[in-house]
Amino acid sequence: MIQYRRLPWTRTSYIISLSFIFALSLLAPGQTASARNGFSPMNDPALRESYKSARDLQRIFRAVYDYARPGVVQITTESLQERPAPNGSGPATPQSQGSGFIIDSNGWIVTNRHVIGDAKEVTVKLHDGRTFTARVRGSDPLTDIALIRVQGAGSLDPLKLGDSDKVKVGDWAIALGNPFGLDGSFTVGVISAVGRVGLDASGLNFIQTDASINQGNSGGPLLNLDGEVIGINRMILSPSGGSIGIGFAIPTNEVRYVIEEIRRNGRVDRGLLGVAVDVLPAKLRKFTNGRGVLVTGVKSGTGADMAGIKKGDVILKVDGKTVLYPGELVGLISRRKPGDKVEVEIIRDFKTMTLTVTLGRR
């Protein structure tokens, strides 16, 4: 519970306050202690244009909020895994909260997979306070995207997916969601970086922002000044668990295909190479100019095994695209379907060769 503490009112402060009031009473009518003489920053000709620009931006922020707020929802889940209640009264059902956003008027909602987890029940609260039980259509562990649907809510207000490839460092960034259950929270910052890689094993590129993102923002939209979704808020970097201005969102262009696949099939079918890889040791990196990943294992019977990839090989490229770290290889392969053929360039015994691999199912 938040406690508000009243400031102490001591005898000394009482005397000082009375003295201050007495001093003010000696001022001539119309004077103030600050002697501003009627000056207002807004009346300064040098600042007039700046104020106009600031107020124009303020109107834009308000317009984005008014447009986007109906498309953002609060998600509450109850887990399948029961655990003992803290007071020993019996099993308790863990609950969690997050955010999501509507992508069409028929009730389809995007959120993070980790928000819904293994939930046996997902409750969606709309901006107008109505609540509905949602059906989970499916999810994708690799991208942490889930798709749920509410029915019987009438025509809803979807948000538009923007082009995340157009996002530049320094652009305005707006996070809208439900941190700590505070629904409809609107925070503003800038794009701090694009193309952040290596944050997890997904191989995804992330958008970094200093817009405040906290627990409960997960699954909510990161918006541009046009109110378009440019990213799905996913995680923060924080030693304390609270926002320190380093948040990460999954770019919309990374997950358009994922969303449509889940809507059609309830899942995403991904290709499998069949190798375990690690970063290159320093002694090998100098021979590859820092490129490539080291194969530490090959699963028997997989496409990699049948194509002749061996433990100790260095994978340099997939279909002509350079591989710099393990997550990047995962990303390149996971964007392909089972049965697809890929050209894998490797180094073995200081010799370069290219092998054709038929991908299996992840």
C-alpha positions in Angstrom: 0.0 0.0 0.0 1.3 3.5 -0.8 1.5 5.7 2.3 1.4 9.5 2.1 3.3 11.2 4.9 2.4 14.7 6.0 5.3 17.1 6.3 6.0 18.1 9.9 4.7 21.4 11.0 7.1 22.7 13.7 7.1 25.8 15.8 10.1 27.2 13.9 8.3 26.8 10.6 5.3 28.5 12.0 7.3 31.5 13.0 9.1 31.7 9.6 5.8 31.4 7.8 4.3 34.3 9.8 7.4 36.4 9.1 7.1 35.7 5.4 3.4 36.6 5.4 4.3 39.9 7.2 7.0 40.7 4.7 4.6 40.2 1.8 2.1 42.5 3.4 4.7 45.3 3.2 4.9 45.1 -0.6 3.1 47.6 -2.6 -0.2 46.5 -4.2 0.5 44.6 -7.4 4.0 43.6 -6.4 5.1 40.0 -5.7 8.1 38.6 -4.0 9.6 37.5 -7.3 9.2 40.9 -8.8 8.2 39.5 -12.2 6.3 42.7 -13.1 3.8 40.9 -15.2 6.4 38.9 -17.2 5.3 35.5 -18.6 7.5 33.3 -20.7 4.6 32.8 -23.1 4.8 36.6 -23.8 8.4 36.5 -24.7 8.7 37.0 -28.5 11.8 34.9 -28.6 9.9 32.0 -27.1 6.6 32.4 -28.9 7.4 30.0 -31.8 8.9 27.5 -29.4 5.7 27.5 -27.4 3.7 27.0 -30.5 5.8 24.1 -31.6 5.6 22.5 -28.1 1.8 22.9 -28.1 1.5 21.5 -31.6 3.4 18.4 -30.4 1.2 18.2 -27.3 -1.8 18.1 -29.5 -0.3 15.3 -31.6 0.3 13.3 -28.4 -3.3 13.8 -27.3 -4.5 12.8 -30.8 -2.4 9.6 -30.8 -3.7 8.7 -27.3 -7.4 9.3 -28.3 -6.9 7.3 -31.5 -5.0 4.3 -30.1 -6.5 3.9 -26.6 -9.6 2.0 -27.8 -7.3 -0.5 -29.5 -5.2 -1.4 -26.4 -6.5 -4.0 -23.9 -5.6 -5.3 -20.5 -5.0 -9.0 -20.2 -5.3 -11.0 -17.0 -4.5 -14.7 -16.9 -4.9 -17.6 -14.5 -2.2 -20.3 -14.7 -2.8 -24.0 -15.0 -0.1 -24.6 -12.4 -1.5 -24.3 -8.9 0.8 -23.7 -5.9 0.3 -23.6 -2.2 -1.3 -20.3 -0.9 1.0 -18.2 1.3 -1.4 -18.5 4.2 -1.6 -22.3 4.0 -5.3 -22.2 3.1 -4.9 -24.4 0.1 -3.8 -24.2 -3.5 -3.7 -20.8 -5.1 -4.0 -20.1 -8.8 -1.2 -17.7 -10.0 -2.4 -14.6 -11.8 -0.5 -12.3 -14.1 -1.3 -9.2 -16.1 -0.1 -7.8 -19.3 -1.2 -5.8 -22.4 -2.3 -6.5 -25.9 -3.7 -4.7 -28.9 -6.5 -5.3 -31.3 -5.5 -6.0 -34.9 -9.0 -6.3 -36.5 -12.6 -5.4 -35.7 -13.6 -9.0 -35.2 -11.7 -9.4 -31.9 -8.2 -10.7 -32.8 -5.6 -9.5 -30.3 -1.8 -9.7 -30.3 0.1 -10.1 -27.1 3.3 -11.8 -25.9 3.4 -15.5 -25.4 4.9 -15.1 -22.0 1.9 -13.0 -20.9 -0.5 -15.8 -21.4 1.9 -18.7 -20.7 0.0 -21.9 -19.9 -3.1 -20.0 -18.9 -6.3 -21.9 -18.4 -8.3 -18.7 -18.6 -7.5 -15.4 -20.3 -9.6 -12.3 -19.4 -9.5 -9.3 -21.7 -10.6 -5.8 -20.4 -11.4 -3.3 -23.1 -10.9 0.5 -22.8 -14.6 1.0 -21.9 -14.4 -1.4 -18.9 -16.1 -4.4 -20.5 -14.4 -7.7 -19.9 -14.5 -10.9 -22.0 -13.0 -14.4 -21.8 -10.6 -14.8 -24.7 -9.8 -17.9 -26.7 -6.1 -18.6 -27.3 -5.6 -19.3 -31.0 -1.9 -20.1 -30.7 1.6 -18.8 -30.0 5.1 -18.9 -31.3 7.9 -19.6 -28.7 10.6 -18.2 -30.9 9.2 -14.7 -31.3 7.2 -14.7 -28.1 4.1 -13.8 -30.0 0.6 -15.0 -29.1 -2.8 -14.5 -30.7 -6.1 -14.5 -28.8 -9.6 -13.6 -29.7 -12.7 -12.2 -28.0 -16.2 -12.7 -29.4 -19.4 -10.9 -28.7 -17.8 -7.5 -28.1 -19.2 -6.0 -31.3 -17.1 -4.1 -33.8 -13.8 -3.2 -32.1 -11.2 -0.5 -33.0 -8.0 -2.1 -34.4 -4.6 -0.5 -34.6 -2.7 -0.4 -37.8 0.7 -2.2 -38.1 3.2 0.3 -39.4 6.4 -0.3 -41.3 9.1 -0.9 -38.7 11.8 -0.8 -41.4 11.2 3.0 -41.6 11.9 3.6 -37.9 15.0 5.7 -37.3 17.0 6.5 -34.2 15.7 9.7 -32.7 12.1 9.1 -33.8 9.4 9.7 -31.2 8.3 6.4 -29.5 5.1 6.0 -27.5 4.3 3.1 -25.2 0.6 2.4 -24.4 -0.4 -0.3 -22.0 -1.1 -1.4 -18.4 2.0 -1.3 -16.3 1.3 -2.7 -12.8 -2.3 -2.9 -13.7 -2.6 0.9 -14.4 -4.7 0.6 -17.6 -4.3 3.1 -20.4 -0.8 4.4 -19.3 0.8 6.5 -22.0 4.5 7.2 -21.9 6.7 9.0 -24.5 10.3 8.7 -25.4 12.5 8.2 -28.5 13.9 5.4 -30.5 17.3 4.8 -28.9 18.5 2.1 -31.3 17.3 -0.2 -34.0 18.5 -3.6 -35.0 19.6 -4.7 -31.5 20.7 -8.3 -31.8 21.9 -11.0 -29.5 19.5 -10.2 -26.7 18.1 -13.7 -26.7 18.3 -16.9 -28.7 15.6 -15.9 -31.2 17.9 -14.2 -33.6 15.4 -11.3 -33.8 16.3 -7.7 -34.2 14.9 -5.4 -31.5 13.9 -1.8 -31.3 15.3 -0.1 -28.3 13.5 2.8 -26.6 13.7 5.0 -23.5 9.9 5.3 -23.4 9.0 4.0 -19.9 8.1 0.3 -20.1 7.4 -1.7 -16.9 5.8 -4.9 -15.7 2.4 -5.1 -17.4 3.5 -3.3 -20.6 4.5 -6.6 -22.2 2.5 -7.3 -25.3 1.4 -3.7 -25.7 2.1 -1.6 -28.7 5.0 0.8 -29.3 3.6 3.5 -31.5 4.8 6.2 -33.8 3.4 9.7 -34.2 0.8 8.4 -36.7 -0.5 6.0 -34.1 0.8 3.0 -36.0 2.2 0.0 -34.2 6.0 -0.2 -34.9 6.8 -2.7 -32.3 5.4 -5.1 -29.6 6.8 -4.2 -26.2 8.6 -7.3 -24.8 11.3 -6.7 -22.2 13.5 -4.3 -20.3 17.0 -4.2 -19.2 17.0 -3.4 -15.5 18.9 -4.5 -12.4 15.9 -3.6 -10.1 13.0 -4.8 -12.2 11.7 -1.3 -12.9 12.2 0.9 -15.9 15.6 2.6 -16.3 15.0 3.8 -19.8 16.2 0.7 -21.6 13.2 -1.1 -23.2 13.0 -3.4 -26.2 10.2 -4.1 -28.7 9.8 -6.7 -31.4 9.6 -4.8 -34.8 6.3 -5.3 -36.5 7.9 -6.4 -39.7 9.5 -9.3 -37.8 6.2 -10.7 -36.8 3.6 -10.0 -39.5 4.2 -13.4 -41.0 4.0 -15.0 -37.5 0.7 -13.3 -36.7 -0.9 -14.5 -40.0 0.5 -18.0 -39.6 -1.0 -18.3 -36.1 -4.3 -17.0 -37.3 -4.5 -19.5 -40.1 -2.9 -22.6 -38.5 -2.7 -21.9 -34.8 1.1 -22.3 -35.0 4.2 -21.4 -37.0 6.0 -24.2 -38.9 9.7 -23.5 -38.9 12.7 -25.1 -40.5 15.3 -27.0 -38.6 18.9 -27.3 -39.6 19.9 -29.9 -37.0 23.1 -28.5 -35.6 24.2 -27.1 -32.2 26.4 -24.0 -32.5 28.5 -21.7 -30.4 30.5 -18.5 -30.8 33.8 -18.8 -32.5 36.9 -19.1 -30.3 39.2 -16.1 -30.6 41.9 -18.2 -32.3 39.4 -19.1 -35.2 37.9 -15.6 -35.5 41.1 -14.1 -36.9 40.9 -16.6 -39.8 37.3 -15.7 -40.6 37.5 -11.9 -40.0 35.1 -12.4 -37.1 32.4 -14.1 -39.2 30.8 -17.5 -38.5 29.7 -19.8 -35.8 31.2 -23.1 -34.6 29.3 -26.3 -35.0 29.5 -28.2 -31.7 27.2 -31.0 -32.6 25.1 -32.5 -35.4 21.9 -34.4 -34.8 21.7 -37.7 -36.5 19.2 -38.0 -39.4 18.7 -34.3 -39.8 19.2 -32.3 -42.9 22.6 -31.0 -41.7 23.7 -34.6 -41.0 22.6 -35.9 -44.4 24.2 -32.9 -46.2 27.5 -33.7 -44.6 27.9 -30.9 -42.0 30.3 -32.1 -39.2 31.2 -31.1 -35.7 34.0 -28.6 -35.9 32.8 -26.9 -39.1 32.4 -23.2 -39.1 29.2 -21.9 -40.7 29.9 -18.7 -42.5 26.7 -18.0 -44.6 23.2 -19.2 -45.2 21.9 -18.5 -48.7 24.5 -15.8 -49.1 23.7 -14.0 -45.8 26.6 -13.8 -43.4 26.2 -15.4 -40.0 27.9 -13.4 -37.1 26.5 -15.1 -34.0 24.4 -18.2 -33.0 21.1 -16.3 -32.7 21.5 -15.0 -36.2 21.7 -18.5 -37.6 18.6 -19.4 -35.6 16.8 -16.4 -37.1 17.8 -17.2 -40.7 16.7 -20.9 -40.5 13.5 -20.2 -38.5 12.2 -18.0 -41.3 12.2 -21.0 -43.6 9.7 -23.8 -43.8 10.3 -27.5 -43.4 11.3 -29.0 -46.7 13.0 -25.8 -47.9 16.5 -26.1 -49.3 19.3 -23.7 -48.1 22.9 -23.2 -49.3 25.2 -23.3 -46.3 28.7 -22.0 -46.7 31.2 -23.6 -44.3 34.9 -23.7 -43.5 36.5 -27.1 -42.8 40.2 -27.6 -42.5 40.7 -24.0 -43.7 38.9 -24.8 -46.9 35.6 -23.2 -47.9 32.7 -25.3 -49.3 29.0 -24.9 -49.9 26.5 -27.6 -48.9 22.8 -27.9 -49.8 20.7 -28.7 -46.8 17.0 -29.7 -46.8 15.4 -28.4 -43.6 13.5 -30.5 -41.2 10.7 -29.4 -38.9 11.5 -27.4 -35.8 
